[in-house]
Amino acid sequence: MSSGTPDPLEALLARSRATPPPGNLAPEVWRRIALAESHEAENGALQRLNHWFTRWPSAALFLATCALAGLLLAEVRASQLERDRNTQLARSYLVLIDPLLHEMSTAPRP
């Protein structure tokens, strides 16, 4: 910068040198530290979980686990539906052959 133009930061620095820090600065600093630590204690688990998911291997593992769990649940549901269908087929078969069994038991034996 040229020496003829005043630097805008010089005015700010001069003003900050003129203003002394407050006398009770230390208690205010410790209060802010205690407040920040209490927020960290409240959000500790959430922050740890957030930190865990920001790493891509952990996030990929979580997604793979969710996908496998979804496939497992779908397979369990499909198996249950097939079991119900087989039970229904067996019942309909028994209803179909029941008249034949009933006639065979009442027919005279030679």
Buried (B, 14 or more C-beta within 10 A) or exposed (E): EEEEEEEEEEEEEEEEEEEEEEEEEEEEEEEEEEEEEEEEEEEEEEEEEEEEEEEEEEEEEEEEEEEEEEEEEEEEEEEEEEEEEEEEEEEEEEEEEEEEEEEEEEEEEE
